Amino acid sequence: MHVEVRVTRTDTGATTQIRIDRAEMRKDYASWDDALKEAQQLELVNVVEASAAQVLPPGMPLHTSTDIQSANFTRHGFTSEKLPPPQ
């Protein structure tokens, strides 16, 4: 399954958004480090990407994509968001 990933540092911590086909899910975190740690655990980012993200300035998101076998993101606290229909 192909997954697009965006991890963004926010004023209150961080947000991870994932897009699979036409579905999008997100999860908020108390800190940037927590978001990157879980993204690594879920295999959304690799060690090199997580290390590189540490030097990104606030507000500059980490964009990446990955192929994973299977995942139940709702089990990890992600919530679904509706996407607009294709134009």
Stockholm file with secondary structure:
# STOCKHOLM 1.0

chainA/1-87         MHVEVRVTRTDTGATTQIRIDRAEMRKDYASWDDALKEAQQLELVNVVEASAAQVLPPGMPLHTSTDIQSANFTRHGFTSEKLPPPQ
#=GR chainA/1-87 SS CEEEEEEEEETTEEEEEEEETTEEEEEEESSHHHHHHHHHHTTSSCHHHHHHHTTSCTTCCEEEEEECSCCCGGGGTCEEECCCCCC
#=GC SS_cons        CEEEEEEEEETTEEEEEEEETTEEEEEEESSHHHHHHHHHHTTSSCHHHHHHHTTSCTTCCEEEEEECSCCCGGGGTCEEECCCCCC
//
